[in-house]
Amino acid sequence: MIILGIESSCDETSIAIIQDGKTILSNYISSQIDIHKEYGGVVPEIASRQHIKNIAAILEESLIEAKISLKEVDYIAVTYAPGLIGALLVGISFAKALAYANHIPLIPVHHIKGHIYANFLEHEVELPCISLVVSGGHTNIIYMDEKHEFHNLGGTLDDAVGESCDKVARVLGLGYPGGPIIDKMYYQGNPQYLKLTKPKVGEYDFSFSGIKTAVINFDHKMKSRGEVYKKEDLAASFLGTVVDILTEKTIAAAKEKKVKHILLAGGVAANSLLRKQLSERAEQAGMKLLYPSMRLCTDNAAMIAEAAYYKLQNGGKVAGYDLNGVATLDIHQDI
């Protein structure tokens, strides 16, 4: 079975081709990071225009790399939710046109499921499992049962962890994207420099707005007094607190559900401190942490094609040509 995946939910345009749910024949990703850097974050209108500009050429590159033609593609998978609506519509419109013109069935894919299934491309995952999904727009703890059904145990009540990293980095003048920079600075700073209060929210819910605001207020107070501090210390204090929260809640959920595997997914899954700390805690609890290679952590179409593969294996249906984009959609509402 050959599935062509299309991903355009934010600022990466990606088209991939996978075979039989395991072999990646191509996974072409065009990033817009350099374009959005000057704005300190993704500008939706610019992202949509770049998708339109690049997507046809990316399809051609992916087919060439995979050494196949569209006639050999069995299914076309596309991210339809959640994401920036303009960006989603570019990928969906392109996918529908390809499907219609070439008589290929169309599979709609939920973006978060794609991130989780990225692990299945590289690991043998034992179900049920717990997945921590952490990215620029999402922070969720999700339970996946033996039937590949997804249950959202909790999520962020305000900012996603990746979004918080970007905002803290912007205030500290570190650049964009903030996550990778703060990750490096953690090892150069003192995580105990600033005591940050962990918010009291639901058992598996998250809130990072207060932590982010505390860091920003500290920066403003020091500047107003003319006092100097090491940015590395503040970055380390922030990241250390955030990773502690993510780790504690994920391990607690895994223990409650009595799983053997914990999956890390999403762009922030590339964070070295989170990988290290969660892996150590999982091992102590008699569990194993799995996470994708760096290239499969960020938004990519291979994970979308992989999610479509398992959707088909578990009775999922194809979409009609009336498929539309949905900016916000809980994982249990996936069609």
C-alpha positions in Angstrom: 0.0 0.0 0.0 1.4 3.4 -1.0 0.1 6.5 0.7 1.0 10.1 -0.3 0.7 12.4 2.7 0.2 16.2 2.6 0.9 18.5 5.6 0.3 22.3 5.7 -1.2 23.0 9.1 1.2 25.8 10.1 4.5 26.9 8.5 6.0 23.7 7.1 4.9 22.5 3.6 5.5 18.8 3.4 4.7 15.9 1.1 5.7 12.4 1.8 5.2 8.9 0.4 5.2 5.8 2.6 4.9 2.2 1.7 3.1 -0.4 3.8 3.1 1.7 6.9 6.8 1.4 7.6 9.0 2.4 4.6 9.5 6.1 4.0 10.0 6.5 0.3 10.2 10.3 0.5 9.5 13.0 3.1 10.1 16.4 1.6 9.8 19.3 4.1 10.0 23.0 3.2 10.3 25.2 6.4 9.4 28.8 6.6 11.3 29.6 9.8 13.7 32.1 8.1 10.7 34.0 6.7 8.9 34.3 10.0 12.0 35.0 12.1 11.7 38.8 11.7 8.2 38.8 13.1 9.0 36.6 16.1 6.4 34.1 15.2 4.3 32.6 12.4 2.2 35.1 10.4 -0.8 33.1 9.1 -1.3 35.1 5.8 2.4 34.8 4.9 2.4 31.1 5.8 -0.6 30.4 3.5 1.0 32.3 0.6 4.2 30.3 0.9 2.3 27.0 0.9 0.6 28.0 -2.3 3.9 29.0 -3.8 5.8 25.8 -2.9 3.3 22.9 -2.8 3.3 21.8 -6.4 7.1 21.8 -6.6 7.3 19.8 -3.4 5.0 17.2 -4.8 7.3 16.8 -7.8 10.4 16.5 -5.6 8.7 13.9 -3.4 7.6 11.8 -6.4 11.1 12.0 -7.9 12.7 11.0 -4.6 10.3 8.1 -4.1 10.8 7.0 -7.8 7.1 6.5 -8.4 4.3 8.3 -10.3 0.8 9.3 -9.1 -0.6 6.3 -10.8 1.1 4.1 -8.2 -0.4 6.0 -5.2 -3.2 4.1 -3.5 -4.4 6.8 -1.1 -3.9 10.5 -0.5 -3.8 11.6 3.1 -4.1 15.2 4.2 -4.1 17.2 7.5 -7.6 18.7 7.8 -7.5 19.8 11.5 -6.4 21.4 13.7 -4.2 24.3 12.5 -4.2 27.7 10.8 -7.3 27.6 8.7 -5.7 29.4 5.7 -2.7 27.0 5.7 -4.9 24.0 6.1 -7.1 25.0 3.2 -4.1 25.1 0.8 -3.1 21.5 1.6 -6.8 20.3 1.5 -7.5 22.0 -1.8 -4.4 20.6 -3.4 -5.2 17.1 -2.0 -8.7 17.2 -3.3 -7.6 18.3 -6.7 -5.0 15.5 -6.9 -7.5 12.9 -5.6 -10.2 14.0 -8.1 -8.0 14.2 -11.1 -6.3 10.9 -10.5 -9.2 8.9 -9.0 -7.4 8.3 -5.7 -9.3 8.0 -2.4 -8.8 10.8 0.1 -8.0 10.2 3.8 -8.5 13.0 6.3 -6.0 13.1 9.2 -6.0 14.8 12.5 -2.7 16.6 13.0 -2.2 15.4 16.6 -2.7 11.8 15.6 -0.1 12.3 13.0 2.5 13.4 15.6 1.7 10.4 17.8 2.0 8.0 14.8 5.4 9.4 13.9 6.6 7.0 16.6 5.2 4.0 14.8 7.4 4.7 11.8 10.5 4.0 13.9 9.4 1.9 16.8 7.4 -1.2 17.7 4.8 0.4 20.0 2.9 -1.7 22.6 -0.7 -0.6 23.1 -2.2 0.7 25.2 0.2 3.6 25.7 0.3 7.2 26.9 1.4 10.0 24.6 2.7 13.4 25.6 2.1 15.8 22.7 4.1 19.0 23.0 4.4 21.6 20.2 4.0 25.2 19.4 0.3 25.0 19.5 -0.5 21.9 21.6 0.2 20.4 25.0 -1.8 17.2 25.7 -1.7 13.9 27.5 -3.4 11.3 25.4 -4.3 7.7 26.1 -4.3 5.4 23.1 -6.0 2.0 23.6 -5.6 -1.4 21.9 -8.1 -0.4 19.2 -6.2 2.7 18.3 -8.8 4.9 19.9 -7.6 8.2 21.4 -8.7 9.6 24.7 -7.6 13.1 25.7 -6.8 13.0 29.5 -5.8 16.7 29.7 -4.3 19.6 28.0 -3.2 23.2 28.3 -5.7 25.7 29.6 -3.9 28.6 28.1 -0.5 28.7 26.3 1.0 25.6 24.7 4.6 24.8 25.9 6.2 25.7 22.6 4.3 29.0 22.4 5.5 29.9 25.9 9.1 29.2 25.0 8.8 31.5 22.0 7.3 34.3 24.1 10.0 34.0 26.8 12.7 33.9 24.2 11.3 37.0 22.5 11.3 39.0 25.8 14.9 37.9 26.5 16.0 38.8 23.0 17.0 35.3 22.1 15.5 34.9 18.7 12.9 32.6 17.0 12.1 29.8 17.4 12.7 30.0 21.1 12.6 26.4 22.1 15.9 25.1 20.7 17.7 28.3 22.0 16.3 27.9 25.6 17.2 24.2 25.5 20.8 25.0 24.8 20.9 27.8 27.4 19.6 25.5 30.1 23.0 23.7 30.4 24.8 27.1 30.7 22.5 28.4 33.5 21.3 27.8 37.0 17.8 26.1 37.1 17.5 27.2 40.8 18.1 30.9 40.0 14.4 31.9 40.1 11.8 30.0 42.0 8.7 29.6 39.8 5.4 28.5 41.3 3.8 25.5 39.6 0.1 26.2 38.8 -2.6 24.2 40.5 -4.8 23.0 37.8 -6.6 19.7 36.9 -4.8 16.4 37.4 -3.6 16.1 33.8 -4.1 19.7 32.7 -1.4 22.3 32.1 -1.1 26.1 32.5 2.0 27.9 31.4 0.7 31.4 31.2 1.6 32.2 34.8 5.1 30.8 34.6 5.7 32.7 31.4 4.4 35.9 32.9 6.5 35.5 36.1 9.6 35.3 33.9 8.6 38.3 31.8 7.8 40.3 35.0 11.1 39.4 36.5 12.9 40.6 33.4 11.0 43.9 33.4 11.7 44.5 37.1 15.4 43.9 36.7 15.6 46.3 33.7 13.6 49.0 35.5 16.1 48.8 38.4 19.1 48.8 36.1 20.2 45.4 37.5 21.9 42.8 35.4 21.2 39.0 35.4 22.4 36.1 33.3 19.9 35.2 30.6 21.1 31.6 30.9 19.9 31.5 34.5 16.4 32.7 33.7 16.1 30.4 30.7 17.2 27.5 32.8 14.8 28.3 35.6 11.9 28.5 33.1 12.7 25.4 31.2 13.5 23.3 34.3 10.1 24.2 35.8 8.2 23.4 32.6 9.9 20.1 32.1 9.3 19.1 35.7 5.6 19.7 35.2 5.4 17.8 31.9 7.3 14.9 33.4 5.4 14.6 36.6 2.0 14.6 35.0 2.9 12.2 32.2 4.4 9.7 34.5 1.3 9.9 36.8 -1.0 9.3 33.8 1.1 6.3 32.6 1.1 4.8 36.1 -2.7 5.2 36.4 -3.3 3.6 33.0 -0.7 0.8 33.7 1.0 1.2 30.3 4.5 0.0 29.3 5.2 2.6 26.6 5.2 6.4 26.8 5.3 8.2 23.5 6.7 11.7 23.1 5.4 13.6 20.1 5.4 17.1 18.5 8.0 19.7 17.8 9.0 20.1 21.5 9.7 16.4 21.6 13.1 17.4 20.2 13.9 19.1 23.5 16.9 17.4 25.0 16.1 18.1 28.6 12.5 16.7 28.2 13.8 13.6 26.5 16.4 13.0 29.2 14.3 13.7 32.2 11.2 11.8 31.0 13.3 8.9 29.9 14.9 8.6 33.3 11.6 8.8 35.1 10.0 6.3 32.8 12.8 3.8 33.4 12.5 4.2 37.2 8.8 3.4 36.9 9.5 0.3 34.8 8.3 1.9 31.5 10.0 2.8 28.3 10.0 6.2 26.6 9.8 6.3 22.8 10.3 9.4 20.7 10.8 10.1 16.9 14.1 11.1 15.3 14.5 14.9 15.0 13.2 15.1 11.5 10.0 13.4 12.4 9.4 15.6 15.5 8.5 18.7 13.5 5.5 18.9 11.2 6.0 16.5 8.3 3.9 14.6 5.9 5.3 11.1 6.6 3.5 11.1 10.0 0.3 12.1 8.2 0.6 9.3 5.8 1.4 6.9 8.7 -1.7 8.0 10.6 -3.8 7.4 7.5 -2.3 3.9 7.2 -3.5 3.0 10.7 -6.8 4.7 10.1 -7.5 2.4 7.2 -6.3 -0.6 9.2 -8.8 0.2 11.9 -11.9 0.8 9.7 -11.5 4.4 8.9 -13.4 5.9 6.0 -12.4 7.9 3.0 -13.5 11.6 2.7 -15.7 13.2 0.1 -14.7 16.2 -2.0 -16.6 18.4 0.4 -13.8 17.9 3.0 -13.1 21.2 4.8 -10.5 22.5 7.2 -11.1 22.8 10.9 -9.0 25.3 12.9 -9.7 23.7 16.3 -10.8 20.1 16.8 -10.5 17.8 19.9 -8.9 14.5 19.1 -12.1 12.5 20.0 -14.0 14.6 17.4 -11.9 13.3 14.5 -13.9 12.1 11.6 
